[in-house]
Amino acid sequence: EPRYGSYSNPKAVKVGDPSWNNELCHLVSNVKNKDSENSAPVRVHQDVDCYAAELEAGAQVIVEIPKGRMAYLVCIEGGISIASETMRATEIACNSQHYQMNKYDGCEITGT
């Protein structure tokens, strides 16, 4: 059975809370994740971790995608630039090491 958790917990980070500006907020994790440091308030029976971030202009977050894993990135509002040392020119637009995403854009990233 799913464990939906609650963001009404005083220790839980709330969406829009300034304490997670420019930081990744762990929203959903796998119930099998026994590591309390890496589990989220909402836990489901899926091999998934969901994060959100509100970034100010010029801010950055670094995410490591392990080999054999993938991530799906969605830009909800504004715009972001993503970059990777391991990106190949064929994987990103304009043969550049940076990829610009705008509102409602999404992309799949695979760990290598």
A tleap script that builds the chain and sets N, CA, C and O, in Angstrom:
source leaprc.protein.ff14SB
mol = sequence {
  NGLU PRO ARG TYR GLY SER TYR SER ASN PRO
  LYS ALA VAL LYS VAL GLY ASP PRO SER TRP
  ASN ASN GLU LEU CYS HIE LEU VAL SER ASN
  VAL LYS ASN LYS ASP SER GLU ASN SER ALA
  PRO VAL ARG VAL HIE GLN ASP VAL ASP CYS
  TYR ALA ALA GLU LEU GLU ALA GLY ALA GLN
  VAL ILE VAL GLU ILE PRO LYS GLY ARG MET
  ALA TYR LEU VAL CYS ILE GLU GLY GLY ILE
  SER ILE ALA SER GLU THR MET ARG ALA THR
  GLU ILE ALA CYS ASN SER GLN HIE TYR GLN
  MET ASN LYS TYR ASP GLY CYS GLU ILE THR
  GLY CTHR
}
set mol.1.N position { 0.837 -1.177 0.000 }
set mol.1.CA position { 0.000 0.000 0.000 }
set mol.1.C position { 0.882 1.240 0.000 }
set mol.1.O position { 1.899 1.266 0.693 }
set mol.2.N position { 0.517 2.272 -0.763 }
set mol.2.CA position { 1.332 3.494 -0.806 }
set mol.2.C position { 1.354 4.202 0.538 }
set mol.2.O position { 0.415 4.103 1.327 }
set mol.3.N position { 2.422 4.902 0.776 }
set mol.3.CA position { 2.539 5.761 1.959 }
set mol.3.C position { 2.628 7.185 1.443 }
set mol.3.O position { 3.695 7.638 1.027 }
set mol.4.N position { 1.522 7.876 1.471 }
set mol.4.CA position { 1.445 9.185 0.844 }
set mol.4.C position { 2.161 10.283 1.610 }
set mol.4.O position { 2.496 11.314 1.027 }
set mol.5.N position { 2.402 10.094 2.881 }
set mol.5.CA position { 3.130 11.096 3.647 }
set mol.5.C position { 2.342 12.385 3.761 }
set mol.5.O position { 1.182 12.465 3.358 }
set mol.6.N position { 2.982 13.370 4.308 }
set mol.6.CA position { 2.296 14.633 4.502 }
set mol.6.C position { 3.302 15.768 4.513 }
set mol.6.O position { 4.375 15.652 5.106 }
set mol.7.N position { 2.959 16.843 3.870 }
set mol.7.CA position { 3.798 18.029 3.921 }
set mol.7.C position { 3.322 18.980 5.007 }
set mol.7.O position { 3.816 20.101 5.120 }
set mol.8.N position { 2.342 18.521 5.821 }
set mol.8.CA position { 1.904 19.343 6.950 }
set mol.8.C position { 2.813 19.112 8.156 }
set mol.8.O position { 2.710 19.822 9.156 }
set mol.9.N position { 3.693 18.132 8.065 }
set mol.9.CA position { 4.676 17.864 9.111 }
set mol.9.C position { 5.556 19.103 9.252 }
set mol.9.O position { 6.068 19.598 8.248 }
set mol.10.N position { 5.748 19.623 10.477 }
set mol.10.CA position { 6.557 20.840 10.641 }
set mol.10.C position { 7.995 20.685 10.147 }
set mol.10.O position { 8.641 21.676 9.807 }
set mol.11.N position { 8.506 19.442 10.105 }
set mol.11.CA position { 9.881 19.229 9.632 }
set mol.11.C position { 9.941 19.089 8.115 }
set mol.11.O position { 11.021 19.186 7.531 }
set mol.12.N position { 8.797 18.862 7.468 }
set mol.12.CA position { 8.780 18.676 6.015 }
set mol.12.C position { 8.967 20.021 5.316 }
set mol.12.O position { 8.483 21.051 5.783 }
set mol.13.N position { 9.669 19.991 4.203 }
set mol.13.CA position { 9.872 21.203 3.415 }
set mol.13.C position { 8.617 21.447 2.588 }
set mol.13.O position { 8.103 20.521 1.960 }
set mol.14.N position { 8.130 22.644 2.580 }
set mol.14.CA position { 6.917 22.983 1.841 }
set mol.14.C position { 7.266 23.683 0.531 }
set mol.14.O position { 8.200 24.482 0.467 }
set mol.15.N position { 6.502 23.369 -0.509 }
set mol.15.CA position { 6.698 24.012 -1.802 }
set mol.15.C position { 6.554 25.511 -1.612 }
set mol.15.O position { 5.606 25.976 -0.980 }
set mol.16.N position { 7.483 26.257 -2.153 }
set mol.16.CA position { 7.470 27.706 -2.023 }
set mol.16.C position { 8.200 28.219 -0.797 }
set mol.16.O position { 8.396 29.426 -0.652 }
set mol.17.N position { 8.605 27.318 0.087 }
set mol.17.CA position { 9.347 27.700 1.292 }
set mol.17.C position { 10.708 28.251 0.857 }
set mol.17.O position { 11.433 27.576 0.126 }
set mol.18.N position { 11.067 29.453 1.290 }
set mol.18.CA position { 12.344 30.035 0.864 }
set mol.18.C position { 13.555 29.212 1.268 }
set mol.18.O position { 14.633 29.410 0.708 }
set mol.19.N position { 13.418 28.287 2.226 }
set mol.19.CA position { 14.571 27.491 2.663 }
set mol.19.C position { 15.043 26.531 1.576 }
set mol.19.O position { 16.147 25.993 1.669 }
set mol.20.N position { 14.231 26.310 0.554 }
set mol.20.CA position { 14.716 25.437 -0.522 }
set mol.20.C position { 14.923 26.164 -1.837 }
set mol.20.O position { 15.022 25.527 -2.886 }
set mol.21.N position { 14.992 27.492 -1.798 }
set mol.21.CA position { 15.399 28.231 -2.989 }
set mol.21.C position { 16.825 27.827 -3.334 }
set mol.21.O position { 17.692 27.753 -2.463 }
set mol.22.N position { 17.054 27.568 -4.609 }
set mol.22.CA position { 18.375 27.204 -5.131 }
set mol.22.C position { 18.876 25.875 -4.588 }
set mol.22.O position { 20.077 25.609 -4.628 }
set mol.23.N position { 17.981 25.038 -4.084 }
set mol.23.CA position { 18.328 23.703 -3.577 }
set mol.23.C position { 17.340 22.696 -4.152 }
set mol.23.O position { 16.216 23.056 -4.501 }
set mol.24.N position { 17.757 21.437 -4.252 }
set mol.24.CA position { 16.828 20.383 -4.634 }
set mol.24.C position { 16.016 19.960 -3.426 }
set mol.24.O position { 16.573 19.725 -2.353 }
set mol.25.N position { 14.725 19.862 -3.588 }
set mol.25.CA position { 13.822 19.406 -2.532 }
set mol.25.C position { 13.344 18.008 -2.918 }
set mol.25.O position { 12.720 17.833 -3.965 }
set mol.26.N position { 13.632 17.014 -2.078 }
set mol.26.CA position { 13.253 15.627 -2.336 }
set mol.26.C position { 11.779 15.438 -1.984 }
set mol.26.O position { 11.412 15.488 -0.810 }
set mol.27.N position { 10.937 15.221 -2.986 }
set mol.27.CA position { 9.495 15.142 -2.786 }
set mol.27.C position { 8.977 13.716 -2.642 }
set mol.27.O position { 8.133 13.451 -1.786 }
set mol.28.N position { 9.477 12.781 -3.480 }
set mol.28.CA position { 8.966 11.407 -3.519 }
set mol.28.C position { 10.133 10.432 -3.607 }
set mol.28.O position { 11.093 10.672 -4.339 }
set mol.29.N position { 10.048 9.313 -2.847 }
set mol.29.CA position { 11.071 8.267 -2.916 }
set mol.29.C position { 10.429 6.892 -2.835 }
set mol.29.O position { 9.226 6.774 -2.606 }
set mol.30.N position { 11.226 5.862 -3.020 }
set mol.30.CA position { 10.805 4.468 -2.986 }
set mol.30.C position { 10.633 4.017 -1.536 }
set mol.30.O position { 11.456 4.352 -0.684 }
set mol.31.N position { 9.566 3.258 -1.247 }
set mol.31.CA position { 9.355 2.767 0.122 }
set mol.31.C position { 10.472 1.837 0.567 }
set mol.31.O position { 10.706 1.684 1.765 }
set mol.32.N position { 11.166 1.213 -0.382 }
set mol.32.CA position { 12.257 0.298 -0.036 }
set mol.32.C position { 13.503 1.038 0.428 }
set mol.32.O position { 14.428 0.422 0.957 }
set mol.33.N position { 13.536 2.341 0.237 }
set mol.33.CA position { 14.674 3.144 0.667 }
set mol.33.C position { 14.617 3.278 2.190 }
set mol.33.O position { 13.823 4.053 2.724 }
set mol.34.N position { 15.455 2.526 2.872 }
set mol.34.CA position { 15.457 2.523 4.339 }
set mol.34.C position { 16.318 3.637 4.923 }
set mol.34.O position { 16.278 3.896 6.126 }
set mol.35.N position { 17.090 4.289 4.072 }
set mol.35.CA position { 17.983 5.358 4.512 }
set mol.35.C position { 17.167 6.623 4.750 }
set mol.35.O position { 16.758 7.286 3.797 }
set mol.36.N position { 16.929 6.960 6.011 }
set mol.36.CA position { 16.080 8.118 6.320 }
set mol.36.C position { 16.654 9.416 5.784 }
set mol.36.O position { 15.909 10.364 5.533 }
set mol.37.N position { 17.965 9.473 5.604 }
set mol.37.CA position { 18.600 10.678 5.076 }
set mol.37.C position { 18.236 10.895 3.610 }
set mol.37.O position { 18.204 12.030 3.136 }
set mol.38.N position { 17.957 9.791 2.883 }
set mol.38.CA position { 17.652 9.892 1.458 }
set mol.38.C position { 16.203 9.580 1.132 }
set mol.38.O position { 15.869 9.413 -0.041 }
set mol.39.N position { 15.333 9.497 2.127 }
set mol.39.CA position { 13.930 9.240 1.829 }
set mol.39.C position { 13.148 10.550 1.902 }
set mol.39.O position { 13.528 11.490 2.599 }
set mol.40.N position { 12.048 10.577 1.161 }
set mol.40.CA position { 11.223 11.780 1.068 }
set mol.40.C position { 9.951 11.598 1.899 }
set mol.40.O position { 9.625 10.478 2.295 }
set mol.41.N position { 9.235 12.688 2.163 }
set mol.41.CA position { 7.991 12.582 2.929 }
set mol.41.C position { 6.939 11.704 2.246 }
set mol.41.O position { 6.152 11.046 2.926 }
set mol.42.N position { 6.917 11.688 0.909 }
set mol.42.CA position { 5.989 10.841 0.168 }
set mol.42.C position { 6.783 9.651 -0.368 }
set mol.42.O position { 7.788 9.826 -1.058 }
set mol.43.N position { 6.323 8.437 -0.045 }
set mol.43.CA position { 7.031 7.223 -0.476 }
set mol.43.C position { 6.063 6.312 -1.215 }
set mol.43.O position { 4.941 6.094 -0.759 }
set mol.44.N position { 6.493 5.777 -2.361 }
set mol.44.CA position { 5.653 4.945 -3.214 }
set mol.44.C position { 6.376 3.648 -3.559 }
set mol.44.O position { 7.592 3.545 -3.394 }
set mol.45.N position { 5.625 2.661 -4.036 }
set mol.45.CA position { 6.183 1.369 -4.430 }
set mol.45.C position { 6.648 1.421 -5.887 }
set mol.45.O position { 6.169 0.657 -6.725 }
set mol.46.N position { 7.556 2.298 -6.172 }
set mol.46.CA position { 8.149 2.434 -7.505 }
set mol.46.C position { 9.610 2.806 -7.314 }
set mol.46.O position { 9.979 3.418 -6.312 }
set mol.47.N position { 10.433 2.436 -8.276 }
set mol.47.CA position { 11.849 2.777 -8.245 }
set mol.47.C position { 11.989 4.202 -8.775 }
set mol.47.O position { 12.359 4.415 -9.930 }
set mol.48.N position { 11.684 5.181 -7.906 }
set mol.48.CA position { 11.624 6.568 -8.353 }
set mol.48.C position { 12.057 7.516 -7.236 }
set mol.48.O position { 11.855 7.236 -6.054 }
set mol.49.N position { 12.638 8.605 -7.617 }
set mol.49.CA position { 12.923 9.732 -6.733 }
set mol.49.C position { 12.521 10.978 -7.499 }
set mol.49.O position { 12.955 11.178 -8.634 }
set mol.50.N position { 11.698 11.812 -6.892 }
set mol.50.CA position { 11.252 13.058 -7.531 }
set mol.50.C position { 11.764 14.243 -6.718 }
set mol.50.O position { 11.654 14.272 -5.493 }
set mol.51.N position { 12.319 15.207 -7.423 }
set mol.51.CA position { 12.860 16.408 -6.800 }
set mol.51.C position { 12.265 17.634 -7.475 }
set mol.51.O position { 11.793 17.560 -8.609 }
set mol.52.N position { 12.292 18.748 -6.780 }
set mol.52.CA position { 11.895 20.034 -7.353 }
set mol.52.C position { 12.871 21.084 -6.858 }
set mol.52.O position { 13.470 20.938 -5.792 }
set mol.53.N position { 13.026 22.138 -7.634 }
set mol.53.CA position { 13.895 23.247 -7.224 }
set mol.53.C position { 13.337 24.546 -7.775 }
set mol.53.O position { 12.829 24.594 -8.895 }
set mol.54.N position { 13.438 25.587 -6.985 }
set mol.54.CA position { 13.156 26.943 -7.451 }
set mol.54.C position { 14.483 27.661 -7.482 }
set mol.54.O position { 15.124 27.851 -6.448 }
set mol.55.N position { 14.896 28.063 -8.678 }
set mol.55.CA position { 16.217 28.662 -8.832 }
set mol.55.C position { 16.114 30.146 -9.127 }
set mol.55.O position { 15.306 30.576 -9.951 }
set mol.56.N position { 16.939 30.918 -8.449 }
set mol.56.CA position { 17.054 32.340 -8.756 }
set mol.56.C position { 17.997 32.489 -9.941 }
set mol.56.O position { 18.768 31.574 -10.230 }
set mol.57.N position { 17.951 33.606 -10.621 }
set mol.57.CA position { 18.824 33.865 -11.770 }
set mol.57.C position { 20.277 33.655 -11.375 }
set mol.57.O position { 20.741 34.182 -10.364 }
set mol.58.N position { 20.987 32.880 -12.186 }
set mol.58.CA position { 22.411 32.629 -11.946 }
set mol.58.C position { 22.694 31.473 -11.005 }
set mol.58.O position { 23.848 31.060 -10.881 }
set mol.59.N position { 21.680 30.935 -10.337 }
set mol.59.CA position { 21.883 29.820 -9.407 }
set mol.59.C position { 22.037 28.512 -10.180 }
set mol.59.O position { 21.602 28.406 -11.327 }
set mol.60.N position { 22.656 27.524 -9.547 }
set mol.60.CA position { 22.800 26.219 -10.181 }
set mol.60.C position { 22.672 25.108 -9.151 }
set mol.60.O position { 22.972 25.295 -7.972 }
set mol.61.N position { 22.222 23.950 -9.613 }
set mol.61.CA position { 22.231 22.737 -8.806 }
set mol.61.C position { 22.961 21.684 -9.620 }
set mol.61.O position { 22.900 21.683 -10.850 }
set mol.62.N position { 23.643 20.802 -8.938 }
set mol.62.CA position { 24.392 19.737 -9.594 }
set mol.62.C position { 23.713 18.411 -9.260 }
set mol.62.O position { 23.463 18.099 -8.096 }
set mol.63.N position { 23.423 17.644 -10.300 }
set mol.63.CA position { 22.770 16.354 -10.139 }
set mol.63.C position { 23.621 15.307 -10.840 }
set mol.63.O position { 23.964 15.457 -12.012 }
set mol.64.N position { 23.959 14.250 -10.119 }
set mol.64.CA position { 24.698 13.147 -10.726 }
set mol.64.C position { 23.717 12.035 -11.052 }
set mol.64.O position { 22.998 11.560 -10.172 }
set mol.65.N position { 23.684 11.619 -12.307 }
set mol.65.CA position { 22.831 10.533 -12.748 }
set mol.65.C position { 23.725 9.287 -12.855 }
set mol.65.O position { 24.598 9.238 -13.722 }
set mol.66.N position { 23.525 8.286 -11.994 }
set mol.66.CA position { 24.374 7.098 -12.034 }
set mol.66.C position { 24.241 6.336 -13.350 }
set mol.66.O position { 23.217 6.418 -14.029 }
set mol.67.N position { 25.284 5.599 -13.697 }
set mol.67.CA position { 25.288 4.785 -14.912 }
set mol.67.C position { 24.097 3.827 -14.872 }
set mol.67.O position { 23.819 3.198 -13.851 }
set mol.68.N position { 23.407 3.731 -16.001 }
set mol.68.CA position { 22.267 2.844 -16.101 }
set mol.68.C position { 20.964 3.427 -15.580 }
set mol.68.O position { 19.926 2.767 -15.630 }
set mol.69.N position { 21.005 4.646 -15.084 }
set mol.69.CA position { 19.803 5.318 -14.568 }
set mol.69.C position { 19.445 6.466 -15.510 }
set mol.69.O position { 20.253 6.861 -16.350 }
set mol.70.N position { 18.241 6.994 -15.370 }
set mol.70.CA position { 17.851 8.130 -16.192 }
set mol.70.C position { 17.025 9.111 -15.377 }
set mol.70.O position { 16.460 8.776 -14.336 }
set mol.71.N position { 16.976 10.319 -15.883 }
set mol.71.CA position { 16.197 11.374 -15.238 }
set mol.71.C position { 15.361 12.051 -16.314 }
set mol.71.O position { 15.736 12.084 -17.486 }
set mol.72.N position { 14.238 12.583 -15.901 }
set mol.72.CA position { 13.411 13.377 -16.794 }
set mol.72.C position { 13.293 14.751 -16.172 }
set mol.72.O position { 12.819 14.885 -15.044 }
set mol.73.N position { 13.716 15.766 -16.892 }
set mol.73.CA position { 13.749 17.136 -16.387 }
set mol.73.C position { 12.663 17.953 -17.086 }
set mol.73.O position { 12.555 17.935 -18.312 }
set mol.74.N position { 11.863 18.666 -16.297 }
set mol.74.CA position { 10.804 19.516 -16.841 }
set mol.74.C position { 11.003 20.927 -16.292 }
set mol.74.O position { 11.193 21.115 -15.090 }
set mol.75.N position { 10.957 21.903 -17.174 }
set mol.75.CA position { 11.025 23.309 -16.770 }
set mol.75.C position { 9.587 23.818 -16.672 }
set mol.75.O position { 8.911 23.975 -17.688 }
set mol.76.N position { 9.126 24.075 -15.454 }
set mol.76.CA position { 7.734 24.466 -15.233 }
set mol.76.C position { 7.487 25.933 -15.585 }
set mol.76.O position { 6.451 26.272 -16.158 }
set mol.77.N position { 8.437 26.796 -15.241 }
set mol.77.CA position { 8.290 28.217 -15.580 }
set mol.77.C position { 9.666 28.829 -15.770 }
set mol.77.O position { 10.668 28.287 -15.303 }
set mol.78.N position { 9.708 29.948 -16.451 }
set mol.78.CA position { 10.989 30.618 -16.694 }
set mol.78.C position { 11.826 29.859 -17.704 }
set mol.78.O position { 11.299 29.309 -18.671 }
set mol.79.N position { 13.119 29.829 -17.481 }
set mol.79.CA position { 14.028 29.129 -18.365 }
set mol.79.C position { 15.265 28.690 -17.607 }
set mol.79.O position { 15.642 29.299 -16.606 }
set mol.80.N position { 15.892 27.633 -18.088 }
set mol.80.CA position { 17.122 27.120 -17.480 }
set mol.80.C position { 18.082 26.676 -18.566 }
set mol.80.O position { 17.683 26.420 -19.702 }
set mol.81.N position { 19.331 26.591 -18.208 }
set mol.81.CA position { 20.358 26.067 -19.093 }
set mol.81.C position { 20.944 24.840 -18.413 }
set mol.81.O position { 21.336 24.903 -17.248 }
set mol.82.N position { 21.006 23.720 -19.132 }
set mol.82.CA position { 21.616 22.527 -18.562 }
set mol.82.C position { 22.911 22.236 -19.297 }
set mol.82.O position { 23.046 22.526 -20.486 }
set mol.83.N position { 23.850 21.667 -18.585 }
set mol.83.CA position { 25.151 21.362 -19.170 }
set mol.83.C position { 25.680 20.093 -18.541 }
set mol.83.O position { 25.329 19.745 -17.414 }
set mol.84.N position { 26.534 19.403 -19.287 }
set mol.84.CA position { 27.158 18.195 -18.782 }
set mol.84.C position { 28.525 18.030 -19.416 }
set mol.84.O position { 28.713 18.294 -20.604 }
set mol.85.N position { 29.466 17.593 -18.612 }
set mol.85.CA position { 30.799 17.324 -19.150 }
set mol.85.C position { 30.768 16.123 -20.077 }
set mol.85.O position { 31.631 15.996 -20.946 }
set mol.86.N position { 29.783 15.230 -19.910 }
set mol.86.CA position { 29.739 14.018 -20.721 }
set mol.86.C position { 28.750 14.097 -21.873 }
set mol.86.O position { 28.592 13.126 -22.613 }
set mol.87.N position { 28.073 15.246 -22.043 }
set mol.87.CA position { 27.146 15.373 -23.166 }
set mol.87.C position { 27.911 15.340 -24.471 }
set mol.87.O position { 28.982 15.933 -24.603 }
set mol.88.N position { 27.340 14.635 -25.428 }
set mol.88.CA position { 27.912 14.636 -26.775 }
set mol.88.C position { 27.142 15.642 -27.613 }
set mol.88.O position { 25.964 15.893 -27.359 }
set mol.89.N position { 27.786 16.206 -28.591 }
set mol.89.CA position { 27.149 17.227 -29.431 }
set mol.89.C position { 25.866 16.697 -30.074 }
set mol.89.O position { 24.927 17.462 -30.293 }
set mol.90.N position { 25.815 15.391 -30.379 }
set mol.90.CA position { 24.618 14.837 -31.020 }
set mol.90.C position { 23.447 14.756 -30.043 }
set mol.90.O position { 22.303 14.605 -30.474 }
set mol.91.N position { 23.705 14.852 -28.743 }
set mol.91.CA position { 22.653 14.734 -27.743 }
set mol.91.C position { 21.992 16.073 -27.422 }
set mol.91.O position { 20.905 16.104 -26.846 }
set mol.92.N position { 22.628 17.161 -27.785 }
set mol.92.CA position { 22.089 18.464 -27.419 }
set mol.92.C position { 22.033 19.388 -28.627 }
set mol.92.O position { 22.705 19.166 -29.634 }
set mol.93.N position { 21.238 20.401 -28.507 }
set mol.93.CA position { 20.989 21.309 -29.630 }
set mol.93.C position { 22.213 22.130 -29.985 }
set mol.93.O position { 23.034 22.441 -29.122 }
set mol.94.N position { 22.331 22.476 -31.243 }
set mol.94.CA position { 23.318 23.435 -31.749 }
set mol.94.C position { 24.761 23.024 -31.502 }
set mol.94.O position { 25.632 23.892 -31.467 }
set mol.95.N position { 25.046 21.764 -31.334 }
set mol.95.CA position { 26.421 21.290 -31.115 }
set mol.95.C position { 27.125 22.074 -30.015 }
set mol.95.O position { 28.312 22.379 -30.123 }
set mol.96.N position { 26.405 22.390 -28.984 }
set mol.96.CA position { 26.916 23.170 -27.863 }
set mol.96.C position { 26.993 22.286 -26.630 }
set mol.96.O position { 26.382 21.218 -26.604 }
set mol.97.N position { 27.726 22.705 -25.611 }
set mol.97.CA position { 27.785 21.972 -24.356 }
set mol.97.C position { 26.681 22.410 -23.404 }
set mol.97.O position { 26.577 21.882 -22.297 }
set mol.98.N position { 25.855 23.366 -23.816 }
set mol.98.CA position { 24.733 23.834 -23.003 }
set mol.98.C position { 23.450 23.653 -23.792 }
set mol.98.O position { 23.432 23.795 -25.015 }
set mol.99.N position { 22.389 23.341 -23.088 }
set mol.99.CA position { 21.079 23.184 -23.705 }
set mol.99.C position { 20.116 24.101 -22.981 }
set mol.99.O position { 19.992 24.023 -21.759 }
set mol.100.N position { 19.438 24.963 -23.704 }
set mol.100.CA position { 18.504 25.924 -23.130 }
set mol.100.C position { 17.106 25.319 -23.088 }
set mol.100.O position { 16.606 24.828 -24.100 }
set mol.101.N position { 16.480 25.355 -21.918 }
set mol.101.CA position { 15.100 24.894 -21.764 }
set mol.101.C position { 14.243 26.085 -21.358 }
set mol.101.O position { 14.668 26.933 -20.573 }
set mol.102.N position { 13.038 26.136 -21.898 }
set mol.102.CA position { 12.095 27.195 -21.566 }
set mol.102.C position { 10.839 26.586 -20.953 }
set mol.102.O position { 10.716 25.365 -20.854 }
set mol.103.N position { 9.926 27.430 -20.550 }
set mol.103.CA position { 8.688 26.992 -19.902 }
set mol.103.C position { 8.047 25.832 -20.663 }
set mol.103.O position { 7.851 25.898 -21.876 }
set mol.104.N position { 7.724 24.771 -19.924 }
set mol.104.CA position { 7.069 23.552 -20.411 }
set mol.104.C position { 7.970 22.628 -21.226 }
set mol.104.O position { 7.495 21.599 -21.709 }
set mol.105.N position { 9.253 22.956 -21.399 }
set mol.105.CA position { 10.160 22.038 -22.099 }
set mol.105.C position { 10.516 20.880 -21.171 }
set mol.105.O position { 10.526 21.033 -19.950 }
set mol.106.N position { 10.803 19.744 -21.749 }
set mol.106.CA position { 11.250 18.586 -20.993 }
set mol.106.C position { 12.361 17.877 -21.738 }
set mol.106.O position { 12.479 18.008 -22.957 }
set mol.107.N position { 13.179 17.124 -21.011 }
set mol.107.CA position { 14.218 16.338 -21.661 }
set mol.107.C position { 14.546 15.120 -20.801 }
set mol.107.O position { 14.368 15.133 -19.583 }
set mol.108.N position { 15.020 14.091 -21.449 }
set mol.108.CA position { 15.441 12.865 -20.777 }
set mol.108.C position { 16.956 12.855 -20.721 }
set mol.108.O position { 17.619 13.134 -21.721 }
set mol.109.N position { 17.510 12.536 -19.559 }
set mol.109.CA position { 18.953 12.509 -19.361 }
set mol.109.C position { 19.335 11.119 -18.896 }
set mol.109.O position { 18.737 10.603 -17.952 }
set mol.110.N position { 20.319 10.498 -19.537 }
set mol.110.CA position { 20.749 9.155 -19.192 }
set mol.110.C position { 22.137 9.196 -18.573 }
set mol.110.O position { 23.035 9.856 -19.095 }
set mol.111.N position { 22.313 8.493 -17.461 }
set mol.111.CA position { 23.624 8.421 -16.813 }
set mol.111.C position { 24.579 7.560 -17.634 }
set mol.111.O position { 24.181 6.544 -18.205 }
set mol.112.N position { 25.837 7.974 -17.685 }
set mol.112.CA position { 26.834 7.207 -18.446 }
set mol.112.C position { 27.981 6.790 -17.568 }
set mol.112.O position { 28.912 6.137 -18.037 }
savepdb mol mol.pdb
quit
